[in-house]
Amino acid sequence: MAQHNSQQTEEYKLEVRHLFSLRGQVLPQHRDDYFPRRLAEFLEQSTPSQLKTYITNYKPAIRESIREA
């Protein structure tokens, strides 16, 4: 079970890193709101549940912002 959780956490972190890599493509007014200020700290300190919540909440918003940019 721990192995699965660890793998799931790494997948979430990979997804958050990918979303963060899109930061330059979103509308400027969304950059501070949609992305953590310090990515490394965010990834280190967030629980798997928090990472999943970030992805669920911000992935659609980031995609929409890129479309509008």
Secondary structure, 3 states (H helix, E strand, C coil): CHHHHHHHHHHHHHHHHHHHHCHHHCCHHHHHHHCCCCHHHHHHHCCHHHHHHHHHHHHHHHHHHHHHC
